[in-house]
Amino acid sequence: MREKPKEAVILLAHGSRVPEAGEGMECLAARLREELPDRLVETCYMSRLGPHFPEVFEKCVASGAKKIILIPYFLHSGLHLVLDIPKMMQQKAREFPGVRLILGKNLGFDECLVDLVRRRIKESRDLCDVRELRLKSRDCYPLPPGQYEFVPLPRGEAEKYDENDPQHS
């Protein structure tokens, strides 16, 4: 009997310089590992603190994965989902032609979110007023080496700086 090719699932979040920002996704991945013991389940981030997609993808391949499904841990379908993530995935897929790499669906809307938001509203009613929050300094969250602060650009302006796009070279 032929052994089924190993499948991996990668949950991909945006990334943050706040170390605990990915805790929810990490907890979800742990649960999926319990429920899907025949699959590799990994997490990664596009930017800031890692691990990042290229290294996690290669780890899955090194573990024998022949099919990898990337689930974007994003609610909304913005530029990262329609351009940045697929482009990043295509670059890695070219390096590993024997591995099927699938861009899965993002979290988006689901009826279960209605219940979740309703629960969050209830849990939030007795929290303090925002003026009472004691915020840490931004200096407590330094940028990882080689990364830069996000600078918002007017619509269309960012294309001038896309060094990977031959149209804009």
N, C-alpha and C positions, 0 to 999 in steps of 0.2 A: 504494500500500500504506500502510495506517495505521500510524503509529509507535506502538509499545507504550508505554503510560504508564510513566513512570519510577517505579521502586520504590526505597524506602530501607529500610535496616535500622538500627535504633538499639539498641545494647547499653546497658542501664541498670544501673548498680551503685548501692549504697547511698551511697557517698561517705565521705570521711575527711578529717581535717585533716593527715594524713601525705601529703605530695605524691606519694611514690612508690607509694602504695597501689593505684593503678589500672594499674600497669605491665603486669600480666598480661593484663588486659582490652584494653589498648591494643595489645599484641603480637598478641592474637587478632584484633582488628579489622584490623590491618595485613595479616595473612594472608588474612582474608576479602576485603579489597579486591583482593588479587592474584587470588584464586580466583573472585571475582564482579565482574568489571570492569564489568558492565552495571548494577550497583546501587550506590547510595550506601551507604556503611557508616560510621556515626558512633558515638561513645560519649558518654555523659553520666552524671550523678550526681544522685541525689535531693537530697542536701544536702552541706554542707561545701564543699570546693573544687569548682569547676565544671569544665567547663561543665554547666549544669543542663538538664533536659528541655525546658522551654519554649523556650529559645533554640536548642537543637539541632533541635527539631521545626520551628520557623519557618525555620531555615536549610535544612532538607530541602525544605520547601514552596517556598521562594524558589528552590531549585535545580531545581524542576519536578516534585518527587515528588507523585504522585497516590495512592500507596499506601505506607503506612509501617507496618512491622512492628517492634514494640518487643519485644526479648528481654530479660527480666529476668535479669541476671547474678547470680542468687541460687540457692543450693542448696535451701533449705527454703521451704515455702509458709507464711509467717507473715502477720501483719497487713499488712505493706507490700504483699505480693502479692495478698491477697484484698480489700483496701480502699484503701489509700493510693495505690498506683500506678494502679489503674483510675479512681479519683476524679480524680487529677491529669490523666490522659489524657482523660477525659470533658470536663473544663474546656477543654482546648485544642481538642478535636474540635468543640465547639460554635462556636468561632471560625472554623473552617475546614470548612464543610459539604461542600465539594467534594473533600476528601481522606479516603480510607479509612484509618482508624487501627486497627490490630489489636494487641491484647495477646497476644503470643506466649507460648509455654510457657517456664517457668523451667528452669534446668539440672537440678534434681532428681536423681533416681537414674538412672544409666545403667551398664550393664555395664562400660564403659570406665573408670569411676571405681574399680572394684575393682583394676584393673591400676595405675592412677595412685596409689592409696593404698598398694598393695603396694610400688611404687617409692619413694614418700616414706618409708615405714618403713625400707627398706634404706638410703636416703640419710641418714636421721636417726640411725642406730645409733651413729655415731662422733662425733656432735656433743657439745659440752660440756654439763655439768650446768647446769641453770637458775641455780643459785647463782653460777656464774661469769660470767653475762651482765652486761655493763656497760650499764645502761639510760640513755637520755637523759632529761632532765627534761621533764615535761609542758609546761613553758613553751616548749620548742622547737617546739611544735605549737599555736600560738594559734588560737582560733576565728576564722573569717572574720567580717568586719563584719556585724552584724545577726543573728548566730546565737548560740544559747545552749547551755550545757552540758546534756547529757542528764541528766534526773533520773528515776530509776525510780519508778513509781507502782504501788500495789497494784492488782490486777485490778479492773477496773470504774471505777476512780478517774479515768482519763484522759478518759472520756466527758464528765465535768463541764466539761471545758475545751475541747471541740471547738466552736470558734466558727463553723465552717461548717455545723454540723448544726442545723437549726431546732428539733429536739427538745430541744436543750440550751441554747437561747438564753435 
